Amino acid sequence: MSSQDPPVVRVGEVAQYEGRAVELRGWIYNIRSSGKLHFLQLRDGSGIIQCVVFKGEVTPEIFTKAGELTQESSVIVRGEIRADARSSLGFELGVESVELVGAALDYPITPKEHGIAFLMEHRHLWLRSTRPHAVLRIRGTIIDGCREFMRQEGFLLIDAPILTPAACEGTTTLFETDYFGDTAYLTQSGQLYMEAAAMAFGKVYCMGPTFRAEKSKTRRHLTEFWMIEPEMAFCDLAEDMEIAEGMVLHVIQRVLADCQTELAVLERDTAPLERVVAGQPFPRLAYSDAIDILQGKGSQIQWGSDLGGEDETLLSEDFETPVLVHRYPAAVKAFYMKQDPDDARLALCVDMLAPEGYGEIIGGGQREDDLGLLEGRIAAHQLPREAFAWYLDLRKYGSVPHAGFGMGIERVVSWLCGLKHVRESIPFPRTLQRIYP
């Protein structure tokens, strides 16, 4: 670029260039013409700006070229940034030149209404539209908020493996693969590895994809999803719940502060989220009390059963904030959960249920730190002891009380965005019936 060339800027930066010539690079989001004017809506990932091509200000060739542009053609546009009170951005570009980079012919996603099946089949292109664009920007803010909170609280990021030799959450939901003649599985959770890391660093977390081969078609389930999983040495259930609450509050505050434009695109009523922030601390509810509430509402659930999606929705109706349901029956929880010393029937575990019918967003608890008891749980669950030899070592060499949790990113995105189905909360969803694109 020569010293005479205008600066290359992004749409989101144009406010600081008012009255100056700039170069924008992006894609045609929409186009309309009116006699001597072409109005090009240009998007570049940071925003959308209207570019006005006036026949009297450009050459006939440029005016003709601008009028022939099609939706999603890639272009380089030069011109002057000027204020425009009618624009949501507050600025427009007075076009001086247009350069076509790549033509788009017969773009399949048009301004007309499309069904969700069609849009998911074209997810690689649908990402360019305003709705998924808003959702994924909020998702990015949620993930950034999680990492920010972890950093502020002194946690170290430790990456967990994707391939594992054994189950973490139960053997019926494993994706199995050949590993050079041995059997390996796609990870269900990084938790066990975070327990090892916590014994080395004290406070750690991982964030990455996890996999569950659940044959579920509900609006809350994916076969591949992302979790953030903190784990803490010298930590009990009460502190675990405090950290979980703190992270959720931090994330909501970040989204409310940074994503008002995206929330407006989604027509998300932010009042319920504002009430969550104002309504802290979150209520703690013992499982037994939750069963009483549900039965009082007419549910047929009996003590000893895990809460299903309908139970979670029914229970959360009474709360404007997330509710922390703790001390479930040990029989319905994973082998590594520590039993309640005051009632051996119960596990020192917790689920956080989001309001507005979004269900469980966090599951966690205190881990069994006694070697003998953990060996008994592994045997009772008929798990291969040899695959967990390393995990048992953590109880042999300096065992301490420790706890942690996993928060599902997609469920939090669905809740904060007000989505009806979790499939919109991830760039490329994997469900029981979808692995394309």
N, C-alpha and C positions, 0 to 999 in steps of 0.2 A: 504493500500500500504506500503510495506516495504521500508527501506532506500535504498535498492538495485534496486528497481523498477524504470524504467525511468519515467520522468514526463509526465503526460497527457496534451497534448497541442492541440490547434486547428490549422487547416491548415493556417489560416491567421496570425499565430504567429511564423511560422517555421523559419523565417529569423534570429531570435535571438538565434536559437538552432543549427546553422550550426556546423557540426562535432560532434554532440552529439546524443546519443540514446534517442528516444522519443516514446511515445505511442499515436497513432491517433485512433479516434473512428468515424465511419461514415458509408457511403453507397458506394457500387461499382457503379460508374457512367458509366464506360465502361471498357472493358477488351479485350486485344489482346495478342496473344502468338506467339512466334517465336523460335522454337527449344528449346533451353535451357533457354529461358527467358519468363516470364509472365509480362506484363505491366498492372497494375491495376490503373485505375483512381479513386481516392477516393475523395468523397465530404463530407463535414460536415456542410455545411451552411455558413462557413466563406470563403470557397474557394475550389479549386480542385487541388490535387497534384498527380503526377505520382509516383506510388510505384513499384519499380523494384524487381522482384523475380528472382534471378539467381540460377540455379539448383546447381551450385557448392558451394553456400553459405548457403543453407538451407537443412534440412533433406528431404529425398524422400517423406515422408508423407506430409510435409508442401508444397513442390512443387506441389504435386498432388492435394492437397486441394485447393491451389491457382488457379490452372487451371480449377477447377470445379465450381468456383464461378460464379454467374449469376448477371445480371444487377439488381441493387437496393437491393441486399442482404446486410444486415448490418454486419459489421466486426469490429474487433479490430486488428490493425496492429502495430507491433513494428519494429523499425529499426533505422538507422542512417540518419540524415538530411545531404545532401551534395548538393553543388552548381551544377546547370545545366543551362548553358547559353541558351540551346535550348528551355527550358520551359518558358512559359509566366510568371510563378510564380518565376522563377529563381532558383528553388530548386526541388529536388526529394528525395524520401525516399528509401534507400537501405534496403529491407525487411529482417528481421531476423525471424519473426514469424507472423502467420495469425490465428486469431480465428474467426470462424463463429458464429455470434450472432443470426441472423434470416435469413433464406433462402427466396429468392423471386423467385417464379416460374411463368413463362409465364407473365412477366411484360408487360402490354398492350401497353405502349408508347415506341416504338422502335426507333432507329435512322432514320428510313425511314420517309417520309413526311406523316403527318396526316392532315385531314381537321379540320377547326376550330370547327365545330359541335362536332366531336369526342373528340377533346381536351377539350372543355368546359364540355362535359359529364364526362370527367375524370379530372376535374379541381383539385380535391384533390390530384391527382398524378402529374398532369402537373406542379404544383407549384415547383416540384423538378428540372425542366429543366432550362437551362441557361436563356432563354428569360424571362419567368415570374419571375425568380429569380432576374434578373436585374431590371425589372420594379418595383417590390415590394421593392427592396432596395432603389431605387430612391424615391418611395412613402414614405418610412420611413424617408428619408432625408428631403423631402418636409415638412412633418408634424413636424419634429424636428425643421426645420428652421422657421416654423410659430410660434411655441411655443417660440423659442429663441427670435424672433422679438418682440412678445407680452411682454415677460419678460423684454427685454431691454427698451421697451416703457412704462413700468409701469402698464401694464394690469394685472388684477387678474383673474385666471381661476375660473369660476363659472359653475357648471354643471346644465344643463337644463333638465327637465323631458322628457321622451319619450312619455308617455301617457298624452293627453291634453283634455280639455273639449270642445274646439272650434277650428275653422280654423284660420290659419294665412295667408296663401297665396291664399285662394279661396276654396269654398266648393265642387268643382267638382273633386278635386284630393285627397280626403281624404280616408285613410284606416280606416274603422269603426270597432269597437270591442265592445263586451258587457263588462261592468264594474260593476259587481254585481247588474245587473238590470238597470243600467244607461248606456248611450252611451258615449263612449270615442273614441279618434282618435289617431293614430300614428302621432307623430309630423311632421309637414312640415318644422319647423324652430324653433330654440330656441330664436329667436329675441325678442319676447314680454317679455320673462322672463329675458333676458339680459337688457332690458330697466328698469325693476324693480331693477335689481342688480346694474345698473349704477347709479341709484338714491341713492344707499347705499354706493357704493365704487368709483364712478367716472369713472373709466376705467376698463372694464371687457370684458371677452370673454368666449365663450363655444366652444367645439369641440365635435361632435358626429354624430351619424347616423340620417338621416332625410328621410322622406318617401313621395313619390308623386305617386298617383294612375293614372298616365298619360298613356293613351293608345297610346304611341308613340313608333315607331320602328326605330327611327333615330339612327345614330352612336354616338349621344351625350347624350342620355338619359338612365337613370337607374331608377328603382322604389325605390331603397334604395341606398343612397349615403351619403357621409360625408361632413360636412361643418365646417369651422371655422367662427365664427360670433362675431366680436368685436362690442362693443357698448360704446359710450362716452357721458358723460354729458358735458354741456357747449361746444358743438361742432356744427359747421355748415357744409354745403355741401362741401365747399372748403377744410376744414381741413380733412373731411372724405376722400376725393379723395387723399389727400397727404398721409394719413396713408395707404390706399389701395395700392397706388403705391409703397410706401416704403416696404411693406411686400412682394409684388411680386418680387421686385428687390433683396431683401435679400434672398428669396428662390432660385431664379435663381443663384445668386452668390454662395450659398451653394452647389447646385447641380453641378455647373461647377467646384467647388473646390474639392468636395469629391466623385464625381461619374463618373470620366472619364472612368474607367474600364467598368462600367455598360452601359454608353452611347455608348462605342465602341462595346459592345456585340449587342446592338440594332441597330448599324450602324446609329446612330443619328448624323446628321451634326450639329455641335455645333456653326457654324458661325452665324446662325440667332439668337441664344440665346446670343451670345457675342455682337451682334449688339444691342440687347435690352438693355443690361447693359450699353453699350457705348452711346446709343441714348436717355438717360433720359434728361429732364423730358418727361413723356408721354404726347402726345397731348390731349387737352380737346376740345371736339366737341359738340356744341349744337345740340339737336335733329333736330331742323328745318334745320340747315345746313347739317346734315347727310341726311335728306330727299332730299335736293337739289342735293347733290352729287350722291345719288342713282338714282334719276330720270335722272341725266345727264349721267349715265351709262346705261340707258335704262330700269331701273326697273319701274314697274307699281305701286309701292307703293305710297299711298297718305298720306298727312299729317293727323295725327290722328290715324294711324295704328301702332301697335307695330312692332318692327323689328323681322322678322323670321330668321331662320338659314341661308337661302340663302342671305338675305339682309346683315346679319352680315359678311358673308364671302366676299360678294362683296365690302362692305365698308372697311374691313380690308386690302384689296389688296393694298390700297394706303399708308399703314403704315408698317414700319419694327418693330415698338414697339407696345405694346398694346395701344388702344385708349379708352379714357374715354368719352362716349356719355352721356350727361346730359340733364336734364330738358325735359323729355318725357311728353306727354299729361297725365294729371292726370287721365283721364278716363281709361287708359290702365294699371294703376299701383294700388298697394294695397291700402286699405282704410287708412292705417296709415301714408302714405306719406304726408309731408307738402306741401301745395300749394305755388307756387312762388308768393311772395307779389307784384312782378312787372308784373305778368301775371297770372291771376287766372286759365287759361286753363292748366297751366303747373305744374308739381310736381318737388320738389327739390330732384331729384333722379339721380342715375348714374348707368350705366352698363359699365364694363370694357370688351372690346372685344380683345381677343388674336389674334396675327397675324397668318399667315400660314393657315387660314381657320378654326381655332379652336373655334371661336365664343365666347360667353359670358362665362367668368370665375368668375366674381364678379357682384353682384347686391346689391345696397344699396341706402342710401340717408338720408336726414334729416327727422325726425319723427314729426308728428303733435303734438305740445305741448299745444295747446289751447283746453280746456275741451269742450267748446261748439261746436267748429268746428269738433272735433273728434266724439262727439256724433252724429252730423249730418252725418258724413261719415259712421258710423256704421249703422245708419238707412237707408241711401241711398243704402248700399250694402246688406240690408236685413239680417243682422247678429243678432243673439240673444243677446240682450243687457245684460241680466243677466250673460251670460258666460264671458262678458268683464267688469264686475263691478270692479274687482280688477285692471284691466288695466286702467280704467278711474280714479281710485284712484290716480294713479301716476300723473295725471293732477290736482287733487284737492289739493294735499299736497306737495307744493314746486316744481311745474313744472319748467323745464328749457329747453332751446334749447338743443337738443341732436340728435346724428346721429350714424350710424353704417353701416355695410355691411356683406354680407355672401359670402365666397369664396368656390366654389365647389372643393374639393380635387381631385376628379377623373378627372375633366376637366383639371386641372393644370397638373396632372400626364400625361394625354394623350398628352397635348401640349409639355411638356418638354421632354417626351420620343419619341415623333413623332409617336404616335400610330394612327392607322386608325379607331379604334373603342374603345369607352370608356369601354367596357366590360373587356378589358385586364388590366385596371388600378386599379382594386379592387380584393382582393383575391377570393371572391366568389360572382360573379355578380348576381344581381336580375333584371330581365327585364320582359317585358310583357309576354314573352314565356319561361322564365327560373326561376325555384326556386330550382332546383336540380343541384349539390349536396348541 
